[in-house]
């Protein structure tokens, strides 16, 4: 029997959470533009956010999603379908969405969306929420047995997004009319956008590119799925059935709002922190923090574990969520396991519009930030998972796994 190789790195108690729980938005906190990903408004456009297996396993599956979309002319109702797609089993080793009809895991629509009347002008942006499944029956990808795409990795990746119809105003091209989606992106040289490490290859094999924002031209026959330009992140907030654990990057000198993202940063740099970041001509490595949104009463203890890998998720009787952290891998956990937990902080909702309230049974705990160091570059992928013990019911819940790459 292998010795367990997961490591407790901190313990804390969860505090009240101000809004909706179990949501997952990969976004730096600032919006740079609205876009159809390069597809003309006269054609239908597909837009997808990739949720890699090593960033969500353990959270069971997708329940719904929210989007910030924009209509250039609110007076016309334009078509839109919301979708969850699976991994393309015949695609490249780095992964891509299955944009064929068989790739759809769940959908809602098509709808003819009518946007609210703006305070002035005709451009209107709105927050749209759809349901794909339930907590008892969330949307999950089928487990693949393809040896080239192991089920513990890209074979279980999910892609959540929208399929925007061609403009109903015949012959009128976007951006005169039509729907697009808000996004954060790098617009060099003045806009740093999603500030991940330029040395890290994300999910693409290309340094400095995360590989999580996808698009394709639906109308043009044979158009392939492509990475969206500018290393952008689409504003799609996906709700999962289980607790959500996230890593974030902390750097008050770098993430100052406006076009540079907010601090702590839950965009691409939260997954791929920059240990060589330069701020004012001086090396200022990103710190790394952790946040769990838990379906547990406030004051419930939370335990954070670390491993060097993940495994196919395992359900444990009487425990909510699934174990996805590899308990048999040689881990880098000893590096972090001796660090003490730091004071918790209560943060507000991410991207949730005013008027929405989180359930009173949900809570939040924050660990860190742990200090960054250039010497950590090259350690590779490190995965984490949290366990919460509900202070009222004593029920254990395992969170999603989350992974950062150094």
Order of alpha helices (4+ residues) and beta strands (2+ residues): beta-beta-beta-beta-beta-beta-beta-beta-beta-beta-beta-beta-beta-beta-beta-beta-alpha-beta-beta-beta-beta-beta-beta-alpha-beta-beta-beta-beta
